[in-house]
Amino acid sequence: MLTIKRLKEHSLRTALLQQGRALNYGELDTWSSAIAATLLTNGSLQSGTPIGLLAPASFEYFAGLLGIWKAGAMAVPLQPAHPLEELKHIVDDASMSLILTAPALQALGDQLTSPKTALWPIKSRQELDRTTTENIPVECHAGDGALMIYTSGTTGKPKGVVTTRAALEAQIESLLSAWQWSENDSTLNVLPLHHVHGVVVLACCALTAGARMEVVEKFQPELVWKRISTQAINVFMAVPTVYAKLVQHWQTQNPEVQKLWSEGAKRMRLMVSGSAALPVPLFESWKKISSQPLLERYGMTEMGIALSNPYAGVRKAGYVGKPLAGVEVRLADEGGVVLTNPNSAGELQVRGPIVFREYWRKPEATAESFTADGWFKTGDIAECDHDGDYKILGRNSQDIIKTGGYKVSALEIENVLLEHPVVKEVGVVGVADDTWGERVAAFMVCDKSITDDELTAFLQAKLARYKIPTVWRRVEALPRNAMGKVLKKKLVI
């Protein structure tokens, strides 16, 4: 695999930073090879065998990940913060015979073991220095499973998405080129490492390019701003919620600190937003603070990144750009007819070497996710404008409200409501209605009192093209967790 091959090329360069400690590429290479040798010596592995990886964002996580790949196995990252029952489901569903665990998570790992599943601690470099590495590298094939990440389970229990070695390489290579990664880059990874965004889009790209990456277990706005303002990093990737929190933290500072932080942000080479729709007001707020138009892109667990705004060129607010090199994208209506007219809304479908192989041991679900001619059906509704740039309207099953014969994007209405100065958080859903099929309901957190009539007038003026009824459901005092349960949508927290 490309990431493994590049380790020796950057042997003396710093690969990882954690709490003031540094690990260079040569040390990471040696450590991961020793882990692989241990797996091959003591375990009965076949190519693509699922191995759990239970570790926080740490040196141990990446040594374990690369060790699993060097042993020819398939890594299955486990999120320590997830409920125990969900972790047990993944372990059972993947038929894991082995889980690699960091020492700090030994107790949690013990709860996941069974007569069929063993727990192996990730030993330190010093403990593994003398382990023979003569059994590696092993012979692997492009179609072997390399990474299995479980979906969020919004349409049922989480499914294992199997990404092959070839698909993983294609995902990494496309981003190295599109976003011009180099060994001179430095980044801070605040993303979860059981999602594609954190482990592939950021970490694997950084390690393949020979860049330097600092890992932290928890996002802290003050820490991020410090790294930005001191030019300790020049690449940063996050979800919209993180950027919202950074804006809020910036706003609490005195003018001198604001100026210092803004100047640091202006010098950044690349700042990317993903994993959720980036509200246009947040895009504009960040641009005003940092002089940086965030690069929004579109991807999924099943394919990494398929669409991206340009690294060099105009980045349109509310759009996710064009297909990356080697990726084909099209839109289709509910009957499967391919749409070619600009601004026609349809399901986004993707084809190319980046697409996953299968849902683990779920042939029916896999077959249902592809068209007869091999296009992956994302389930997301999108539009393409005259310039060939795509806009995501929302998840077909969650974010598209069908009312009075219209298909309305909940995400677009949320964007408009966020333009109102008193609206700080919002979620829009469809409410069942005998006359209209669904009516549009908005749940909002406001920092000042505002009447329903004022909000209705604001929305009607902004959304004149939608001739739809609107019912307001205001939520201000509920705890955020309770609000999330009411909405049953992803909520900014």
Backbone torsions as a table, in degrees:
resi	resn	phi	psi	omega
1	MET	NA	147.4	-173.6
2	LEU	-58.6	-42.4	-178.6
3	THR	-60.5	-40.3	179.9
4	ILE	-69.3	-42.1	-178.5
5	LYS	-61.4	-33.8	-174.6
6	ARG	-79.1	-13.1	-177.4
7	LEU	-57.3	-46.2	-177.5
8	LYS	-69.7	-29.4	180.0
9	GLU	-64.7	-27.8	-176.2
10	HIS	-114.2	29.6	-167.8
11	SER	-46.9	-44.0	-173.6
12	LEU	-92.4	-5.1	-179.6
13	ARG	-81.8	150.3	177.5
14	THR	-70.5	126.9	178.7
15	ALA	-95.7	-49.8	-173.0
16	LEU	-130.4	146.0	173.1
17	LEU	-126.2	139.8	178.8
18	GLN	-154.5	116.1	177.3
19	GLN	48.4	47.2	176.3
20	GLY	84.8	-7.1	178.0
21	ARG	-96.5	152.7	-179.8
22	ALA	-126.9	146.8	176.4
23	LEU	-133.0	122.9	-179.2
24	ASN	-87.9	172.3	-175.4
25	TYR	-64.7	-36.4	179.0
26	GLY	-63.8	-42.7	178.6
27	GLU	-66.2	-39.6	177.5
28	LEU	-65.4	-37.9	178.6
29	ASP	-63.9	-47.9	-179.4
30	THR	-63.6	-44.9	-178.2
31	TRP	-63.1	-47.3	-178.9
32	SER	-67.5	-33.0	176.9
33	SER	-66.7	-38.6	178.4
34	ALA	-65.7	-38.7	176.5
35	ILE	-64.3	-43.0	178.6
36	ALA	-61.5	-42.7	180.0
37	ALA	-62.2	-40.2	178.2
38	THR	-63.7	-42.1	178.6
39	LEU	-62.3	-43.1	-176.9
40	LEU	-73.5	-32.1	-178.6
41	THR	-75.6	-40.4	-172.6
42	ASN	-105.0	-8.8	-177.1
43	GLY	-117.3	158.5	176.5
44	SER	-100.1	91.0	-173.8
45	LEU	-108.0	140.0	167.9
46	GLN	-113.8	158.8	-178.7
47	SER	-59.3	129.4	179.7
48	GLY	85.9	7.8	177.6
49	THR	-63.5	128.9	179.3
50	PRO	-70.0	128.2	174.7
51	ILE	-126.4	125.9	179.5
52	GLY	-72.4	147.7	177.0
53	LEU	-127.4	104.9	-177.2
54	LEU	-111.6	97.6	-177.1
55	ALA	-157.5	147.7	173.7
56	PRO	-73.7	176.8	174.3
57	ALA	-65.0	108.3	-169.4
58	SER	-166.6	172.4	172.9
59	PHE	-57.3	-41.5	-176.7
60	GLU	-60.9	-37.5	-179.6
61	TYR	-59.1	-50.2	-174.5
62	PHE	-74.6	-33.0	174.1
63	ALA	-63.5	-41.7	178.6
64	GLY	-66.6	-44.1	-179.9
65	LEU	-59.0	-50.9	-179.4
66	LEU	-67.6	-33.9	177.0
67	GLY	-63.8	-41.6	177.4
68	ILE	-61.5	-44.1	-179.9
69	TRP	-66.4	-39.2	179.3
70	LYS	-65.5	-28.0	178.7
71	ALA	-81.9	-0.8	178.3
72	GLY	83.5	8.0	-176.4
73	ALA	-94.2	178.7	-179.3
74	MET	-110.7	122.3	-178.0
75	ALA	-80.7	136.2	176.7
76	VAL	-124.3	92.1	-178.7
77	PRO	-64.7	136.5	178.9
78	LEU	-115.1	133.7	-179.5
79	GLN	-89.6	112.6	-176.9
80	PRO	-58.1	-26.7	-176.5
81	ALA	-81.4	-8.4	-178.5
82	HIS	-72.9	154.3	177.5
83	PRO	-57.0	146.9	-177.2
84	LEU	-57.3	-40.8	-178.0
85	GLU	-63.6	-35.7	178.1
86	GLU	-68.3	-40.9	177.0
87	LEU	-63.2	-40.8	178.2
88	LYS	-63.7	-37.5	177.3
89	HIS	-59.9	-44.4	-179.4
90	ILE	-64.8	-44.6	-179.9
91	VAL	-60.6	-43.9	-179.4
92	ASP	-70.3	-44.3	-177.1
93	ASP	-63.5	-37.5	-179.5
94	ALA	-81.3	-5.6	-176.0
95	SER	52.5	47.0	-177.6
96	MET	-68.0	129.7	172.9
97	SER	-95.4	-12.4	-173.5
98	LEU	-151.4	139.0	173.2
99	ILE	-127.1	124.4	171.9
100	LEU	-85.7	131.5	-177.7
101	THR	-133.9	144.5	173.8
102	ALA	-73.9	147.0	-178.4
103	PRO	-52.2	-35.5	-177.2
104	ALA	-66.4	-17.8	-177.2
105	LEU	-112.7	20.5	-179.2
106	GLN	-55.8	-44.9	-176.9
107	ALA	-62.9	-42.8	177.3
108	LEU	-66.0	-41.4	178.4
109	GLY	-59.7	-38.7	179.1
110	ASP	-58.7	-33.4	-179.0
111	GLN	-74.5	-12.4	-179.0
112	LEU	-101.1	-5.6	-178.2
113	THR	-80.9	162.4	179.1
114	SER	-159.2	176.0	176.1
115	PRO	-56.8	-22.9	-178.5
116	LYS	-97.3	-12.0	-174.3
117	THR	-127.7	119.0	179.4
118	ALA	-97.2	158.6	179.6
119	LEU	-117.8	123.8	178.3
120	TRP	-117.8	125.7	176.8
121	PRO	-72.6	144.9	173.8
122	ILE	-82.5	105.7	-176.6
123	LYS	-74.8	158.1	-179.4
124	SER	-69.3	165.6	178.9
125	ARG	-59.6	-39.6	-177.2
126	GLN	-64.3	-38.7	179.9
127	GLU	-69.0	-27.8	-174.5
128	LEU	-102.9	-0.7	-176.3
129	ASP	-55.6	-34.3	-174.7
130	ARG	-92.7	2.4	179.7
131	THR	-70.8	131.7	-179.8
132	THR	-67.8	143.2	178.0
133	THR	-116.3	22.2	-175.1
134	GLU	-70.5	-18.7	-178.9
135	ASN	-83.9	-1.7	179.4
136	ILE	-123.3	155.3	4.4
137	PRO	-78.4	154.0	176.8
138	VAL	-95.6	161.4	179.5
139	GLU	-78.8	125.1	178.5
140	CYS	-126.2	161.8	-179.2
141	HIS	-121.4	153.1	-175.7
142	ALA	-58.0	-32.5	-176.7
143	GLY	-87.1	0.3	178.5
144	ASP	-71.3	146.3	176.5
145	GLY	-67.1	133.7	178.8
146	ALA	-112.9	-37.4	-173.8
147	LEU	-142.0	131.2	174.8
148	MET	-125.7	111.1	178.2
149	ILE	-111.2	133.8	-178.0
150	TYR	-85.7	134.7	179.4
151	THR	-65.9	167.8	-176.3
152	SER	-71.0	-15.3	177.2
153	GLY	78.5	28.8	-179.9
154	THR	-70.3	-20.4	179.2
155	THR	-118.0	33.2	-179.0
156	GLY	135.4	-167.9	178.4
157	LYS	-65.3	148.6	-179.4
158	PRO	-54.8	138.8	178.2
159	LYS	-110.4	144.2	178.1
160	GLY	-81.5	120.6	179.1
161	VAL	-95.1	113.9	-176.3
162	VAL	-92.1	113.9	176.2
163	THR	-104.6	125.9	-177.7
164	THR	-77.6	168.8	177.1
165	ARG	-61.8	-39.8	-180.0
166	ALA	-66.5	-42.9	-179.4
167	ALA	-66.3	-39.3	179.1
168	LEU	-63.6	-43.7	177.8
169	GLU	-62.4	-41.2	-179.7
170	ALA	-63.4	-40.6	178.2
171	GLN	-61.4	-46.0	-177.6
172	ILE	-66.9	-47.1	-177.1
173	GLU	-61.9	-39.4	-178.9
174	SER	-63.9	-37.0	-178.7
175	LEU	-78.4	-34.7	176.1
176	LEU	-57.5	-40.1	-179.3
177	SER	-77.2	-48.5	-174.0
178	ALA	-64.2	-36.8	-175.0
179	TRP	-108.2	8.5	171.7
180	GLN	54.5	48.7	175.3
181	TRP	-62.9	148.2	175.2
182	SER	-149.2	169.5	179.6
183	GLU	-68.8	-11.1	179.3
184	ASN	-87.4	-1.8	-178.3
185	ASP	-81.3	150.1	173.3
186	SER	-133.1	138.5	-177.0
187	THR	-141.1	163.0	176.5
188	LEU	-120.9	122.3	-176.8
189	ASN	-100.6	106.6	176.8
190	VAL	-106.3	9.4	-174.2
191	LEU	-90.5	152.3	174.9
192	PRO	-62.5	141.7	-176.5
193	LEU	-98.5	21.2	171.3
194	HIS	-114.4	11.9	176.1
195	HIS	-119.4	154.4	179.3
196	VAL	-58.3	-38.4	-177.8
197	HIS	-55.8	-49.2	-177.2
198	GLY	-76.7	-44.4	-170.9
199	VAL	-85.7	-33.9	-177.2
200	VAL	-102.8	-59.0	-172.9
201	VAL	-60.4	-37.8	179.9
202	LEU	-102.1	-61.1	-171.0
203	ALA	-64.7	-50.6	-176.9
204	CYS	-66.1	-36.5	177.2
205	CYS	-64.9	-43.6	179.9
206	ALA	-62.5	-46.0	-177.0
207	LEU	-70.8	-30.2	177.9
208	THR	-73.9	-34.8	-179.5
209	ALA	-76.9	-15.5	-176.2
210	GLY	86.6	18.0	-179.2
211	ALA	-79.1	174.6	178.6
212	ARG	-106.0	133.9	-177.5
213	MET	-130.8	126.1	172.5
214	GLU	-94.2	135.7	179.6
215	VAL	-116.0	138.1	177.0
216	VAL	-133.2	150.6	-177.7
217	GLU	-81.9	-22.7	-175.0
218	LYS	-141.5	136.0	176.9
219	PHE	-68.7	128.6	176.6
220	GLN	-132.3	114.2	-177.4
221	PRO	-53.3	-41.9	-178.4
222	GLU	-61.7	-42.3	179.5
223	LEU	-63.6	-45.0	-179.5
224	VAL	-61.3	-47.0	179.9
225	TRP	-62.9	-35.7	178.4
226	LYS	-63.6	-44.7	179.9
227	ARG	-65.0	-37.9	179.5
228	ILE	-68.0	-47.0	-173.7
229	SER	-70.8	-26.7	179.6
230	THR	-93.9	5.0	-179.4
231	GLN	60.0	29.8	175.3
232	ALA	-72.4	-20.4	177.4
233	ILE	-134.4	155.6	175.5
234	ASN	-128.9	-2.1	176.5
235	VAL	-130.6	134.4	178.1
236	PHE	-144.2	136.3	178.2
237	MET	-131.6	140.2	-178.2
238	ALA	-160.8	174.7	175.6
239	VAL	-91.2	161.9	-179.1
240	PRO	-54.3	-36.6	179.8
241	THR	-57.5	-41.5	179.7
242	VAL	-62.9	-44.7	179.0
243	TYR	-64.1	-36.7	176.8
244	ALA	-62.2	-42.5	179.0
245	LYS	-66.4	-35.7	178.0
246	LEU	-67.1	-39.7	176.2
247	VAL	-61.7	-47.0	-179.7
248	GLN	-60.4	-41.3	-179.6
249	HIS	-68.0	-39.7	177.6
250	TRP	-59.0	-40.2	-176.9
251	GLN	-66.9	-20.0	-179.2
252	THR	-86.1	-4.8	-173.9
253	GLN	-92.2	161.7	176.0
254	ASN	-75.6	163.0	-175.0
255	PRO	-55.5	-35.8	-179.2
256	GLU	-65.2	-44.2	178.6
257	VAL	-67.2	-41.8	177.7
258	GLN	-56.8	-44.1	179.9
259	LYS	-64.5	-42.9	179.1
260	LEU	-60.8	-47.1	-178.9
261	TRP	-66.6	-41.5	-179.8
262	SER	-63.9	-39.7	178.5
263	GLU	-65.4	-37.7	176.7
264	GLY	-64.9	-42.9	179.9
265	ALA	-64.3	-36.2	-179.4
266	LYS	-61.8	-29.7	-178.3
267	ARG	-83.8	-6.8	-179.6
268	MET	-62.0	142.7	178.7
269	ARG	-76.5	-39.9	-173.7
270	LEU	-153.0	132.7	174.8
271	MET	-133.6	123.5	-171.1
272	VAL	-119.8	142.1	174.1
273	SER	-121.7	138.8	179.5
274	GLY	-165.9	-174.9	179.7
275	SER	79.0	-12.6	175.2
276	ALA	-159.8	160.2	179.8
277	ALA	-63.5	136.1	178.7
278	LEU	-91.1	111.6	178.9
279	PRO	-58.4	137.7	-179.2
280	VAL	-57.8	-41.8	177.8
281	PRO	-60.1	-34.1	177.9
282	LEU	-71.4	-38.7	174.9
283	PHE	-55.6	-46.2	-177.7
284	GLU	-70.1	-39.2	179.5
285	SER	-63.0	-44.5	-179.7
286	TRP	-65.6	-40.2	179.1
287	LYS	-62.6	-39.0	179.6
288	LYS	-66.2	-39.6	-178.5
289	ILE	-74.1	-41.3	-167.5
290	SER	-111.8	-10.5	-172.2
291	SER	64.8	14.6	-178.7
292	GLN	-109.6	114.9	170.4
293	PRO	-77.7	110.6	-176.7
294	LEU	-55.6	138.3	176.3
295	LEU	-86.0	107.3	177.4
296	GLU	-93.5	142.2	-179.3
297	ARG	-138.7	172.8	-178.6
298	TYR	-130.6	132.6	176.5
299	GLY	-157.3	178.1	178.3
300	MET	-147.9	163.0	174.8
301	THR	-54.3	-36.2	-174.3
302	GLU	-73.9	-8.7	-174.9
303	MET	-154.0	7.1	-175.3
304	GLY	66.8	-135.4	-177.7
305	ILE	-104.1	127.8	-180.0
306	ALA	-108.2	-36.8	-177.1
307	LEU	-123.0	144.7	179.4
308	SER	-152.2	140.2	167.1
309	ASN	-65.4	159.8	-173.7
310	PRO	-72.9	147.2	172.5
311	TYR	-67.2	-45.6	176.5
312	ALA	-116.1	118.8	-178.1
313	GLY	135.4	-178.4	-176.4
314	VAL	-74.5	130.2	175.5
315	ARG	-107.3	115.4	-175.5
316	LYS	-83.0	128.4	176.0
317	ALA	-64.1	133.2	179.1
318	GLY	87.7	-4.0	-179.2
319	TYR	-116.2	156.3	-179.9
320	VAL	-112.8	11.3	170.2
321	GLY	87.1	-152.3	-174.0
322	LYS	-114.0	166.7	178.2
323	PRO	-62.6	142.7	174.3
324	LEU	-72.5	165.0	-179.0
325	ALA	-57.1	133.1	178.0
326	GLY	84.7	-0.9	-178.0
327	VAL	-108.6	131.7	175.1
328	GLU	-104.7	139.2	-179.0
329	VAL	-135.9	142.0	175.2
330	ARG	-149.3	166.4	175.8
331	LEU	-115.9	143.2	179.8
332	ALA	-137.6	146.7	178.6
333	ASP	-82.1	-176.4	-175.3
334	GLU	-62.8	-24.4	178.5
335	GLY	-89.5	1.1	179.3
336	GLY	89.9	2.8	179.3
337	VAL	-75.5	128.9	-178.9
338	VAL	-71.3	131.8	-178.5
339	LEU	-96.0	134.5	-178.2
340	THR	-121.3	-15.0	-179.2
341	ASN	-76.7	136.8	177.9
342	PRO	-58.7	145.7	176.9
343	ASN	66.2	17.7	171.6
344	SER	-86.9	133.4	-178.0
345	ALA	-90.2	132.6	178.7
346	GLY	-160.6	173.6	178.7
347	GLU	-70.6	134.6	177.0
348	LEU	-78.3	127.5	178.3
349	GLN	-124.9	143.3	-171.7
350	VAL	-131.2	142.9	175.3
351	ARG	-141.3	141.9	178.7
352	GLY	155.3	176.3	-176.1
353	PRO	-68.4	-12.0	-178.8
354	ILE	-81.2	-14.0	-171.0
355	VAL	-76.0	144.3	-177.1
356	PHE	-64.3	167.4	-178.4
357	ARG	-85.9	-45.7	-173.4
358	GLU	-170.1	163.9	163.6
359	TYR	-85.9	127.0	-172.6
360	TRP	-50.9	116.0	175.6
361	ARG	53.6	34.8	176.4
362	LYS	-133.0	73.2	-175.6
363	PRO	-62.3	-34.4	-179.3
364	GLU	-68.7	-45.0	178.6
365	ALA	-63.5	-36.8	178.0
366	THR	-64.4	-47.9	-178.9
367	ALA	-61.6	-39.5	-179.3
368	GLU	-66.9	-21.0	-176.7
369	SER	-88.4	-2.6	179.9
370	PHE	-124.3	146.9	173.4
371	THR	-77.6	170.3	-179.7
372	ALA	-62.3	-27.9	-179.7
373	ASP	-99.9	19.7	168.0
374	GLY	89.5	15.5	176.6
375	TRP	-90.1	135.4	177.0
376	PHE	-80.0	127.5	-179.5
377	LYS	-90.3	108.1	-173.0
378	THR	-73.3	-26.3	-175.0
379	GLY	82.1	3.1	177.7
380	ASP	-101.6	139.7	178.3
381	ILE	-95.9	134.3	-175.3
382	ALA	-142.5	166.0	171.4
383	GLU	-125.5	154.8	174.9
384	CYS	-125.7	126.7	-176.5
385	ASP	-86.8	-175.0	-176.4
386	HIS	-64.4	-23.1	-180.0
387	ASP	-87.6	-3.5	-178.3
388	GLY	87.3	12.3	178.1
389	ASP	-92.6	140.4	-175.8
390	TYR	-100.9	143.9	173.7
391	LYS	-122.2	128.9	178.5
392	ILE	-87.1	122.6	180.0
393	LEU	-89.3	-21.4	176.9
394	GLY	140.2	173.9	178.8
395	ARG	-72.7	130.0	-176.9
396	ASN	-56.1	-37.2	-175.0
397	SER	-85.9	-13.0	-173.0
398	GLN	-128.7	-39.2	-168.1
399	ASP	-106.3	-3.4	177.8
400	ILE	-104.4	114.9	-178.2
401	ILE	-98.8	125.2	-179.4
402	LYS	-100.5	107.8	-174.0
403	THR	-136.6	123.5	177.2
404	GLY	56.1	32.2	-179.7
405	GLY	88.0	-3.1	178.5
406	TYR	-100.7	148.3	169.5
407	LYS	-105.3	113.8	-173.7
408	VAL	-112.2	133.4	178.5
409	SER	-83.0	116.1	176.0
410	ALA	-60.3	-33.7	-179.0
411	LEU	-65.2	-38.3	179.8
412	GLU	-66.0	-41.2	179.3
413	ILE	-66.1	-39.3	177.0
414	GLU	-60.1	-42.7	179.3
415	ASN	-59.7	-42.6	-178.8
416	VAL	-67.0	-44.7	-180.0
417	LEU	-61.7	-34.7	179.4
418	LEU	-68.6	-13.2	175.8
419	GLU	-73.4	-20.9	179.7
420	HIS	-72.3	133.0	-172.7
421	PRO	-62.6	-22.8	-177.9
422	VAL	-94.0	-10.8	-177.7
423	VAL	-88.2	118.8	-176.8
424	LYS	-104.1	-35.0	178.3
425	GLU	-141.4	146.4	-177.3
426	VAL	-153.9	146.8	171.8
427	GLY	-137.7	132.6	-178.1
428	VAL	-115.5	132.9	180.0
429	VAL	-136.9	166.6	174.1
430	GLY	-94.4	135.0	178.2
431	VAL	-111.7	129.2	-177.4
432	ALA	-55.3	137.6	-179.0
433	ASP	-147.2	131.7	-176.1
434	ASP	-65.0	-32.0	-176.9
435	THR	-86.7	-46.4	-172.9
436	TRP	-98.7	-4.8	-174.6
437	GLY	85.4	-61.4	172.6
438	GLU	-141.0	143.9	170.3
439	ARG	-110.3	157.7	-176.1
440	VAL	-90.2	123.9	178.4
441	ALA	-119.9	135.6	179.7
442	ALA	-118.5	128.9	175.3
443	PHE	-105.5	123.8	-172.3
444	MET	-131.3	149.6	168.4
445	VAL	-111.2	118.8	-177.6
446	CYS	-116.2	145.8	-179.4
447	ASP	-92.9	-4.2	175.4
448	LYS	-141.8	160.1	179.1
449	SER	-69.6	138.7	178.4
450	ILE	-151.5	142.8	-177.3
451	THR	-84.7	158.6	177.4
452	ASP	-61.8	-36.9	-179.1
453	ASP	-64.0	-39.1	179.5
454	GLU	-64.7	-43.6	179.3
455	LEU	-67.2	-40.8	180.0
456	THR	-61.8	-45.3	179.4
457	ALA	-61.8	-40.9	179.5
458	PHE	-62.2	-46.9	-177.5
459	LEU	-67.1	-42.3	-178.4
460	GLN	-63.7	-36.3	178.1
461	ALA	-67.8	-37.8	-178.3
462	LYS	-78.4	-32.5	-174.7
463	LEU	-113.4	48.1	-177.6
464	ALA	-61.4	-26.0	-178.1
465	ARG	-73.9	-15.2	177.0
466	TYR	-96.4	106.9	177.0
467	LYS	-89.5	74.2	-173.5
468	ILE	-131.6	152.7	175.6
469	PRO	-77.6	150.8	-179.7
470	THR	-131.9	132.6	173.6
471	VAL	-119.7	130.2	-177.4
472	TRP	-93.8	131.5	172.7
473	ARG	-123.2	103.3	-173.7
474	ARG	-92.3	134.1	177.4
475	VAL	-129.0	113.9	-178.6
476	GLU	-121.3	-41.5	-170.0
477	ALA	-96.0	-11.6	-178.3
478	LEU	-65.7	144.7	171.9
479	PRO	-58.5	151.4	-175.2
480	ARG	-61.9	-36.5	179.0
481	ASN	-62.7	-40.1	178.7
482	ALA	-65.6	-39.6	179.2
483	MET	-63.1	-38.9	178.8
484	GLY	-62.6	-38.7	179.6
485	LYS	-66.7	-36.8	179.2
486	VAL	-64.9	-44.3	-176.4
487	LEU	-75.0	-33.6	-173.6
488	LYS	54.2	36.1	177.3
489	LYS	-130.5	166.1	174.2
490	LYS	-68.6	126.3	-174.7
491	LEU	-120.5	143.3	177.0
492	VAL	-67.3	118.3	179.6
493	ILE	-134.5	NA	NA
